[in-house]
Amino acid sequence: MLPLTQSPAVGGTTYEIVRRKHPWRIVAAAVVLTILGLLAFGAANAQGLHWSVVGHYLFTRVIFTGLLRTLELTGAAMLLGLCLGVIFGIMRLSHNPVLSSVAWLYVWAFRGTPIILQLFLWFNLALVFPHIHVPGIVDASTVKIMTPFLAALLGFGINEGAYMSEIIRGGLMSVPPGQTEAALSLGASRAWATRRVVLPQALRVILPTIGNETLGMLKLTSLAAFIAFNELFGTTETIYYSNSQVIELLIVAGAWYLLASSILSIGQYYLERKVGRGFQRGGRNRTLFEQLVIRGWVKLRGA
């Protein structure tokens, strides 16, 4: 029985507070643990599953090489997507109809077609443009330039830029217009106000979504195996084609994907907490613009 807690006396009467019992929580937890135990027991004793093969390939150099390629492609694609997202996100909000139309067309084209289709288009670009010639920059065969890594980078990065531009646009629209007006009234230019006032405030809104997009990109890079880029999934696929240990190699890949996703999630958590710390504590009665000035994110002198 749960301990009783005596409340302060009210009107000369002492009341006892009894915690409410939740027996069904215990039953639900027992059912879940039982199911998980049965699944673990079945996997551990499955005749067709060789855990020794999983342990053998889990820490091999070829798997580490594939994991490193996955992380490199994820980072490069997200960086390209973020740069394009900022540019086209600002263009979407521009009062210039040409800039806003170009940005809308970019988002419409790359969000409206499958990513696997875009990967194959970049990888087979040599069928349409066999030679790339840019005066003073490049003059070579497209087959030599468009390597599997570059095709995957362009496919994932440009596609991610279309989604990221909408994320950036939503974050910028979440900042009250008065923040920009306050900066302009102090003599700042609109570009400076956007860069130093609006974007830092929008970062609090867009950062969680960027973290989710990064996790999605980490898993999405497995599609690069279809264009002959041997990242983590492509490497495991090559191995199980030769030894027929399909499930074992897929477990190896899944374990590394889970580990990488977990590390990225932890980093996202601390980054979000660091960015939002100054706005969650000690400044609730101030405007966001005033908080930015106090924290030193915005320098008024020399604006």
N, C-alpha and C positions, 0 to 999 in steps of 0.2 A: 504493500500500500504506500502511496506517495506521502511524504511528510506534510503535515498541516502547518500552515503559517498563520500566526495570530496577527490580526490587523489592529491598529490603534483603537483605543476605546472611543466610541462615539456616543455621547449622551449617557455615559455610565455603562454602556453595553460593549462587550468585547466580541468581535466576530471572527470566526475561523474561515480562512480562505482555502478551499480545496481545489487542487488542480484538476482540470477535466481530463478524464482518461480517454485514450484513443486506441482501443484494442484492435481496430481494423488496420491501423498502421503496421502493427506487429505482424498481423496475418499477411498483409500485402508484401512486407519485407521478406517474410519467410518464403512466400511463393516465388518471389523474384530470385532470391538466393538459391532456391531449389532448382529452378529452371537453369540458372547460370551454372550451377554445379553439374547438372546433367549434361549440359552442352560441353563443359570443360572435360568431363569424364569421357564423353563420346569422342571428342577430338583427340584426347590423349591415347585412347585405345583403338582408334580406327586402324583397320588392317591396311588400308590403302594409303595411309598418310605416314610418311617417314620423317620424323622429327630430327633425326640425325642429319638428313640432307638440309633441312632448314638451318640447323646450327652450323653446318659446314659452309654454306654460302652466305650466311648473315654478315660475316665480317671479312669477306674476301675483297681483294683489291679491285676487281672488276665491278663489284657492286658499289664500292665507294666511289669509283670513277663515274659511274652512272648517276649516283646521288649528287656528286659535285656538279655535273653537267645540268642536272635538274635545277639546282640552286642558282647556278649562273644564268640559265635561261629565265628563271622566274624573276631574279633581280633585274636583269637587263630589260625584260619585257615590261615589268612594272614601272621602271624608270622612264622608258619611252612612252608608255601609256600615260603616266602622270604628267610628263611635259606636254604631250599633245592634249591631254584633258584640260590643263590650265589654259593653254592657248585657245582652244576651241570653246571652252566654257565661257571665257571672257568675250569671245567673238559672238556667242549666242546672245549675250546681253547687250551687245553694241547697238547703238542707234543707227549705225550705218547699215542699210538694207543689204548691201553686197556682202559684208562680212557676216552678218547674221544668217544670210541665205546659204553661203558657202559652208558655214558651221553646221547648219541644219542638214544640208545635203550629205556631209561627211557622216554625221550621226545616223542618218536614215540608211545610208548604203551599208555601213559596216555593222550596224546593229541588226539589220534586216536579213543578213545572209549568214549561213552556218560558219562557224570558225574552221571546221574541217575543209569546207569549200575554199575559204580564203588561203589556208595553208597550201592546198594543192595548186591554187592559182599562182602563188608566189614561187612555189617549187618548180612549176612548169612554165615559168615566164620566158624561158629561152625558146619555146615553141612559137611565140609571137614576136619577141625581140631577141634575135640570136646574137646581136652585138650591141653593147652599150657604149656610147661615145658622148662624153661630156667634155668639151674643150678645156684643156688645162687641168682636168680633175681625174677622169678615168677614160680609158680606151681599151676595152678587153672583151673577151667572149662572155656572154651572160652565164654560160654553164660554169665557168671558173669563178665568177663573182657570186652567183646565187648558190652558195653552199647550203646544206641542210640546216645548219645553225642560223645563217642569215635569213633563210626563208621562214624558219620558225619564229625568229625574233620579229620580223616584219609582220607576220601573220598575227601573232599573239599581241605584240605591242600596239599595232595600229587598231586592232579590234578592241583592245582594252582602252585605248584612248577615246573611242566613241562612248563607251560606258562611263569612263572617268569624267568626260566633259559634262555629262548630265549630273554627275555627283558634285562636281565643282560648281556648276550653275546653281544647283539647289542650295549648296552651302553659302554661296554669295548672296542669294536671294533671302537667306535666313537672317542676314545682318540688317538691322533697321537702317533706312536711308539717312536718318539723322546722324549716324556715325560719319558717313562721308561728308555730309553738310557741315558737321563740326570741324572736320579737318580742312575743308575748303575755306571756311570762314577764318581760319588761322593763317591763310596764305599758301597752303599746300596745293600742289597740282593734283588733278584727278588721278593720274597714273600713280603718283606717290601715295595718295590716299588709298587706292586700291591695293597697292603692294604692302603698305605698312600698317594700314588700319583695318581694311575689310578682310583681307586674306588671313591675318592671324586670328581674327574672330571666327571666320568661317572654318578654320582648321579644327575647332572643337566639334563642329557638326560633321565634317567630312571624314575625320580620322577613323572613327569606328568602321565606316563603310569601306575606306581604303584598306583597313586591316582585313576585312572579310574578302575583298577582291584579291588581296595578296594570297590568302589561303586558297581561294578558288583557282588562282593562277598556278599555284604550286601543283595542284592536282590536274589542272587542265593541260599542263605541259606533257602529260603522258600521250596526248594525241600526236606529238611530234614524232613518235615511233612510226607513224604512217608515211612520213616523208624521209625515212632512213636516218633520222637523228637518234642515236642511241643514248637517251637519257636513262633514268632509273628503270622505267617500265620497259623501254626498248631493250635494255641490257638483259633484264630477266627473261624477256620474251625470246631473245636469241639463245639464252642458255637452255631454257626448257624445250626449245625446238630440237636441241641436240641430245638431251638426256631424257626427255619425256617426263620429267618431274614437274608437271604443270602446277599443281596446287602448292607444292612446297616452295617453288620460286615466287608464286604470287603472294604467299604469306610473308616471304622475305621483303618483297616490295612494299606490301601493306604496312609492315612494321616500321620501315624507314619513313614512309609517308606520314604515319601517325606521329612518329618522333619529331619530324621536321615541323609538322603542323602544330604540335604542342609547344615547341620552342617559340614559334612565331606568335602563337596566342599569348604566351607569357610576355613576350616583348611588347605586343600590342597593348596589353593591360597596363604595364608600367608606363608606356608612352602616353596613353590616354590620361592616366592619373597625373603625370607630370604636366601635360599641356593644360588640363583643366583645373589644376591646383589653385592657381591664383584667382579663378573665377568662382570657385566653390567655397572659399573660406576668406573671411576678412574683407570682402568688398561687395557685399550684396546691396548696399545702399548707394553704390556708385554706378555710374554708367559704364558700359564696357570700354568706351573710349578713355574714360578717366582711369580705369584699371590698367589699360595698356600703357598709358603715360607713366603711371606710378611704377609699373614693373620694368619700365625701360624699353619695352618693345617698340614704342613710338618716341622718336626724338623730335621735339618741336623746334629746337634751335637749328637753324640751317635747313629747315624744310623747304 
